[in-house]
Amino acid sequence: MINKIEFTCWQSDEPIEIQLEPEAIIFIVSPENTITFTGTSTLGDFKWAIRIDHAQKGIQLFPESDGHYSIEIFENNKLLENWYKYM
């Protein structure tokens, strides 16, 4: 089962900073853009946990699964092939 979470920044919004854990990779959602994180696990129990830091205006995104999991990231519905470039 695929579990996804999506962040959209509207035209007049300020950029949103998303930090993907545990790697601490930071993705910026710019105005008029959407970033989607999809996760799957071998056990089918994948879910997301988020932490919102209102003072820093940022979000931490935590993948959770008891088994092995994989994550794909899309920007405006286009798969990011090399998202480790954000590290």
C-alpha positions as CSV (number, residue, x, y, z in Angstrom):
1,M,0.0,0.0,0.0
2,I,1.3,3.5,-0.9
3,N,1.0,6.2,1.6
4,K,1.5,9.8,0.5
5,I,1.6,13.2,1.9
6,E,1.6,16.4,-0.2
7,F,2.6,19.9,0.5
8,T,1.4,22.8,-1.7
9,C,2.5,26.4,-1.6
10,W,0.0,28.8,-3.1
11,Q,1.0,31.8,-5.2
12,S,1.0,34.3,-2.3
13,D,2.4,31.9,0.3
14,E,5.9,32.0,1.7
15,P,8.1,29.0,0.8
16,I,7.7,25.9,3.0
17,E,10.7,24.1,4.4
18,I,10.2,20.3,4.7
19,Q,12.9,18.3,6.5
20,L,12.8,14.6,5.6
21,E,14.1,12.4,8.5
22,P,16.2,10.6,9.4
23,E,18.5,11.8,6.6
24,A,17.7,15.5,7.5
25,I,17.3,16.4,3.8
26,I,15.6,19.7,3.3
27,F,13.2,20.3,0.5
28,I,11.8,23.8,-0.2
29,V,8.2,24.1,-1.6
30,S,8.2,27.4,-3.5
31,P,5.1,29.4,-4.4
32,E,3.0,27.7,-7.1
33,N,4.7,24.3,-6.5
34,T,3.8,21.0,-4.8
35,I,6.0,18.3,-3.3
36,T,4.6,14.9,-2.7
37,F,6.3,12.2,-0.6
38,T,5.2,8.6,-1.2
39,G,6.2,5.7,1.0
40,T,5.7,2.0,0.7
41,S,6.8,-0.8,3.1
42,T,7.3,-4.5,2.8
43,L,4.8,-5.1,5.6
44,G,2.2,-2.6,4.3
45,D,2.3,-0.6,7.5
46,F,3.9,2.6,6.2
47,K,2.7,5.9,7.7
48,W,4.0,9.4,8.1
49,A,4.4,11.4,11.3
50,I,5.0,15.2,11.1
51,R,6.3,17.8,13.5
52,I,5.4,21.5,12.8
53,D,7.8,24.1,14.1
54,H,5.8,27.2,14.1
55,A,8.6,29.5,15.3
56,Q,11.0,28.3,12.5
57,K,8.1,27.9,10.0
58,G,9.3,24.4,9.1
59,I,8.0,20.9,9.0
60,Q,9.8,17.6,9.9
61,L,8.6,14.6,8.1
62,F,9.2,11.2,9.7
63,P,8.6,7.9,7.8
64,E,7.4,5.1,10.1
65,S,7.3,1.3,9.4
66,D,8.3,-1.9,11.2
67,G,9.7,-3.3,7.9
68,H,11.9,-2.1,5.2
69,Y,10.5,1.0,3.4
70,S,11.1,3.1,0.3
71,I,10.3,6.7,-0.5
72,E,9.7,8.5,-3.7
73,I,9.5,12.2,-4.0
74,F,7.6,14.2,-6.7
75,E,7.8,17.9,-7.5
76,N,4.8,19.0,-9.5
77,N,4.0,15.4,-10.3
78,K,7.5,14.8,-11.7
79,L,9.6,12.1,-10.0
80,L,12.8,13.5,-8.5
81,E,15.3,10.9,-9.6
82,N,18.3,12.1,-7.5
83,W,16.8,13.7,-4.4
84,Y,20.0,13.2,-2.5
85,K,21.3,16.3,-4.3
86,Y,19.4,18.2,-1.7
87,M,21.7,16.9,1.1
